[in-house]
């Protein structure tokens, strides 16, 4: 049965033990990671039918991207504690995507802010495009 995606949360871990997660404010459409599995060529002279053979290799979790309605003083956005700070200081943190299904499915993604692009249109709102590059093993449950 189809479910609405409205209410999906993106949360930022504080890097402490135990870790506390804070919801990133004013997040727009979230594009979750594009899970890519590398293929390793294993074709040999004895491959059946002279067909290329491959096996799965390493996994690249890619990136998570999303826009925000940028509030330069919000603790999850600013250059002192927020996304801007994490980008400039190249800090790896854990992030949660919390899906709005009845089970509250949560994905844990370690990564760093690889893009933080604020804009201020003459006609429009303050906004920023943000990208998290995933750096390691994820928990996708």
C-alpha beads as a LAMMPS data file, in Angstrom:
LAMMPS data file: protein, C-alpha beads

141 atoms
140 bonds

1 atom types
1 bond types

-500.0 500.0 xlo xhi
-500.0 500.0 ylo yhi
-500.0 500.0 zlo zhi

Masses

1 110.0

Atoms # bond

1 1 1 0.000 0.000 0.000
2 1 1 1.328 3.436 -0.917
3 1 1 2.395 5.738 1.865
4 1 1 2.924 9.464 1.985
5 1 1 6.493 10.694 2.343
6 1 1 5.365 13.885 4.080
7 1 1 6.905 14.006 7.530
8 1 1 10.188 12.297 6.631
9 1 1 12.867 13.590 9.002
10 1 1 16.581 14.108 8.462
11 1 1 18.507 14.135 11.730
12 1 1 22.072 15.091 12.618
13 1 1 24.071 13.237 15.268
14 1 1 26.148 15.168 17.802
15 1 1 29.141 12.796 17.607
16 1 1 29.058 12.026 21.338
17 1 1 28.528 8.742 23.176
18 1 1 25.682 8.093 23.642
19 1 1 24.761 9.916 20.477
20 1 1 21.841 12.332 20.356
21 1 1 20.142 13.200 17.065
22 1 1 18.553 16.569 16.300
23 1 1 16.094 17.108 13.444
24 1 1 17.540 19.407 10.772
25 1 1 15.133 22.323 10.413
26 1 1 13.184 23.245 7.269
27 1 1 14.260 20.322 5.058
28 1 1 12.617 20.055 1.618
29 1 1 12.604 17.065 -0.735
30 1 1 15.120 14.428 0.373
31 1 1 16.939 12.366 -2.247
32 1 1 18.282 9.332 -0.363
33 1 1 21.449 7.472 -1.308
34 1 1 21.707 5.794 -4.690
35 1 1 23.126 2.417 -3.666
36 1 1 25.572 1.252 -6.343
37 1 1 27.292 -2.130 -6.345
38 1 1 30.483 -2.292 -8.388
39 1 1 30.813 -5.233 -10.765
40 1 1 34.083 -7.126 -10.971
41 1 1 34.843 -8.739 -14.318
42 1 1 35.725 -12.449 -13.931
43 1 1 35.449 -13.637 -17.543
44 1 1 37.954 -16.302 -18.455
45 1 1 38.790 -18.389 -21.524
46 1 1 36.520 -21.094 -20.100
47 1 1 33.476 -18.856 -19.484
48 1 1 30.361 -20.646 -20.768
49 1 1 29.178 -19.395 -24.151
50 1 1 31.954 -16.770 -24.271
51 1 1 29.677 -14.521 -22.180
52 1 1 31.146 -11.910 -19.840
53 1 1 30.875 -12.971 -16.220
54 1 1 30.792 -10.612 -13.261
55 1 1 30.548 -10.778 -9.496
56 1 1 29.377 -8.070 -7.084
57 1 1 32.164 -6.073 -5.458
58 1 1 32.187 -3.023 -3.180
59 1 1 29.169 -0.864 -2.450
60 1 1 29.148 2.893 -2.994
61 1 1 26.375 4.482 -0.947
62 1 1 26.723 7.766 -2.810
63 1 1 25.070 10.879 -1.421
64 1 1 21.952 12.265 0.209
65 1 1 20.825 15.626 -1.159
66 1 1 18.184 18.065 0.015
67 1 1 17.275 21.746 0.001
68 1 1 16.594 23.722 3.163
69 1 1 14.761 26.948 3.836
70 1 1 17.999 28.434 5.135
71 1 1 17.936 30.193 8.490
72 1 1 21.484 31.510 9.090
73 1 1 20.995 31.563 12.878
74 1 1 19.344 28.144 13.265
75 1 1 21.595 25.769 15.226
76 1 1 21.214 23.045 12.574
77 1 1 22.053 25.444 9.698
78 1 1 24.575 27.985 10.975
79 1 1 28.335 28.348 10.615
80 1 1 28.972 27.739 14.337
81 1 1 27.253 24.396 15.002
82 1 1 25.194 23.500 11.926
83 1 1 25.545 22.213 8.387
84 1 1 27.755 25.130 7.311
85 1 1 30.124 24.481 10.212
86 1 1 30.321 20.771 9.418
87 1 1 31.122 21.532 5.759
88 1 1 33.868 24.074 6.441
89 1 1 35.494 21.886 9.082
90 1 1 35.105 18.640 7.084
91 1 1 33.552 16.807 10.025
92 1 1 32.110 13.304 9.628
93 1 1 28.886 12.740 11.561
94 1 1 26.076 10.230 11.677
95 1 1 22.775 11.157 10.074
96 1 1 19.364 9.514 10.382
97 1 1 16.637 9.443 7.777
98 1 1 13.431 8.644 9.651
99 1 1 10.705 7.497 7.283
100 1 1 7.097 8.323 8.238
101 1 1 5.808 4.760 8.055
102 1 1 4.038 3.148 11.042
103 1 1 7.216 1.227 11.961
104 1 1 9.300 4.431 12.029
105 1 1 11.949 2.923 9.745
106 1 1 15.275 4.668 10.331
107 1 1 18.407 4.616 8.185
108 1 1 21.748 5.415 9.864
109 1 1 24.221 7.037 7.466
110 1 1 27.755 8.191 8.374
111 1 1 28.941 11.058 6.206
112 1 1 30.157 14.591 5.747
113 1 1 28.623 17.707 4.220
114 1 1 30.160 17.784 0.744
115 1 1 27.997 20.664 -0.505
116 1 1 26.461 23.601 1.322
117 1 1 25.266 26.195 -1.177
118 1 1 23.179 29.045 0.277
119 1 1 21.338 31.439 -2.022
120 1 1 19.422 34.663 -1.549
121 1 1 17.237 35.429 -4.546
122 1 1 15.952 38.967 -5.071
123 1 1 12.460 37.517 -5.308
124 1 1 12.280 34.482 -3.126
125 1 1 13.544 33.043 0.102
126 1 1 16.867 32.253 1.674
127 1 1 17.636 28.673 0.778
128 1 1 20.552 26.267 0.588
129 1 1 21.246 23.086 -1.330
130 1 1 22.963 20.493 0.828
131 1 1 24.658 17.206 0.028
132 1 1 25.932 14.536 2.393
133 1 1 28.571 12.153 1.035
134 1 1 28.235 8.760 2.707
135 1 1 31.555 7.543 4.103
136 1 1 31.017 4.013 5.330
137 1 1 28.763 1.204 6.436
138 1 1 25.126 2.186 6.738
139 1 1 22.305 0.610 8.670
140 1 1 19.304 0.417 6.356
141 1 1 16.452 -1.222 8.237

Bonds

1 1 1 2
2 1 2 3
3 1 3 4
4 1 4 5
5 1 5 6
6 1 6 7
7 1 7 8
8 1 8 9
9 1 9 10
10 1 10 11
11 1 11 12
12 1 12 13
13 1 13 14
14 1 14 15
15 1 15 16
16 1 16 17
17 1 17 18
18 1 18 19
19 1 19 20
20 1 20 21
21 1 21 22
22 1 22 23
23 1 23 24
24 1 24 25
25 1 25 26
26 1 26 27
27 1 27 28
28 1 28 29
29 1 29 30
30 1 30 31
31 1 31 32
32 1 32 33
33 1 33 34
34 1 34 35
35 1 35 36
36 1 36 37
37 1 37 38
38 1 38 39
39 1 39 40
40 1 40 41
41 1 41 42
42 1 42 43
43 1 43 44
44 1 44 45
45 1 45 46
46 1 46 47
47 1 47 48
48 1 48 49
49 1 49 50
50 1 50 51
51 1 51 52
52 1 52 53
53 1 53 54
54 1 54 55
55 1 55 56
56 1 56 57
57 1 57 58
58 1 58 59
59 1 59 60
60 1 60 61
61 1 61 62
62 1 62 63
63 1 63 64
64 1 64 65
65 1 65 66
66 1 66 67
67 1 67 68
68 1 68 69
69 1 69 70
70 1 70 71
71 1 71 72
72 1 72 73
73 1 73 74
74 1 74 75
75 1 75 76
76 1 76 77
77 1 77 78
78 1 78 79
79 1 79 80
80 1 80 81
81 1 81 82
82 1 82 83
83 1 83 84
84 1 84 85
85 1 85 86
86 1 86 87
87 1 87 88
88 1 88 89
89 1 89 90
90 1 90 91
91 1 91 92
92 1 92 93
93 1 93 94
94 1 94 95
95 1 95 96
96 1 96 97
97 1 97 98
98 1 98 99
99 1 99 100
100 1 100 101
101 1 101 102
102 1 102 103
103 1 103 104
104 1 104 105
105 1 105 106
106 1 106 107
107 1 107 108
108 1 108 109
109 1 109 110
110 1 110 111
111 1 111 112
112 1 112 113
113 1 113 114
114 1 114 115
115 1 115 116
116 1 116 117
117 1 117 118
118 1 118 119
119 1 119 120
120 1 120 121
121 1 121 122
122 1 122 123
123 1 123 124
124 1 124 125
125 1 125 126
126 1 126 127
127 1 127 128
128 1 128 129
129 1 129 130
130 1 130 131
131 1 131 132
132 1 132 133
133 1 133 134
134 1 134 135
135 1 135 136
136 1 136 137
137 1 137 138
138 1 138 139
139 1 139 140
140 1 140 141
